[in-house]
């Protein structure tokens, strides 16, 4: 029986820089996965597609649809806080992400009044790499 391809959903907003780094880090790792770039705005979606995402869409409904059967959802911590990312994250998006059975990997970006105590400050590149390391650990693969 053929192994199911992973569905990795990367959600980002504002300028899409974090999403771009996440797509690049996931691609570099070489997972047998399809990467869905879901931007809360078209600039973020465009950045993630340029970085090599397999699919891209923008807005509330794509977040809802993509979250239903995702294996992993990755994004800034604001994707689980309504009205964050300067208002780009809607309550319906937060609900869809929260209800998803996917493993959620949240990047502790300290913008928009969301802070995580006890987390050391890392560069965006380091946070993207750390997110991919979590996927590797959850899949039980060796580095």
N, C-alpha and C positions, 0 to 999 in steps of 0.2 A: 504494500500500500504506500502510495506517495505521501510524503510528509507535507502537511498544510503550510503554505507560505504565510509568514507572519504579516499582520497588518499593523504598521506603526503609524500612528497619527501624530503629527507635530502641529501644535497650535501656537500661533504667535500673532502679535499685533504691532502697532506703532510702526517702526521702520523695518521690522522683520530681521534684524541682525542676529538675534539669538536663534530664531528659527533657521536661518541660513547656516549658522554654525552647527546646529543640531543635525540638519540634513547631511551636511558634509561629514560629520563624525560618524553617523549611522552608516553612510555609504562606505566610508573608509574601513569600517569594521567588517563589512562584507556579509552581513546577515542575509539569509534567504528571506527577504521581506520586500513588501511593497510599501513605499513611503507616501503617505497622504499629507500634503501640505495644506493646512486649513488656516487661512489668514482671517483676522478680524477686520482687515481692510485689504484693498487690492495691492498696495505696496508690499505688505508683508507676504502675501501669496506669491507675488512676482519674484521676490528675493529668494524664497524657498524653492521655487521652480527653477530659477537660474542655478541654484546650488545642486540640482539633480533630483529633486523629488519626482516620483512617478506620476502623481496626480495632484491637482491643485484646485481649490475652490475657496470662495470668500463668503463670509457672513455667518449669521446665526443658524440657518437651516443646514448648511454643510457640517457645522460642528455637531448638530443633533444627529444627523444621518451617519456621519463617519464614526461617532462614538459608540453606536449600537453594537458593532461587531469587531471593534478594535481589540488587538491583543495588548498594545501599549499605547498610552497617550502621554505625550511629553510636551511640556511648555512651562512658561514662567508661572510662579505660584499664583499669580493673579487670575489664572484661568478658572480657579475655584472660588473666586470672590466676585460676586455680582457688582457691576459698575466699575470694575478696576480697568487698568490699561486706558485711563482717561475716558472711561465710560464705554469702551468697545466691547466689554464682556457683559452680556445680558443675563438676567436670571435664568432664562430658558437654557442658555449654554451651560451655565453652572450646574443646573439640574441634570442635563444630559450627560455631562462629564461625570458627575457624582454617581449617577445610576449605572453607568457603564461598568461591565464586568472586567474591563481592561485594568492592567497594572498601570497606575498613574505615577509618572516620574515628574516631580515638580522642581523647577529650578528656583532657588531662593533669591530672586532678583528683588532688591530693596527699593523698588519704585512704587509709586501710587499707594503709599502708606502700608505696604505689606512687608513685614520684617519677620525673620525667623531667628529666635534666640539660640545661641549655642552653635551657630554655623559660622565657620571661618570664611573670610572674604576671599573669593577666588575670581580670576579673570573669567570672561565669558567663554573663552576657549577651554579653560580648565573645567568649567561647569558642564559644557557640552560633552567633554570626554568622560566626566564622572557619570553623567546620565547614561551614556553608552555602556559604561562599566556595570551599571545596575542591571541593564538588560542582559548582559553577558552572565552575570551572577544568577539572575532569575531563570535563565535558560539552562543553567548548569554547565555552561561551556567553560573551558579553561582559557585564560588570557593568552 
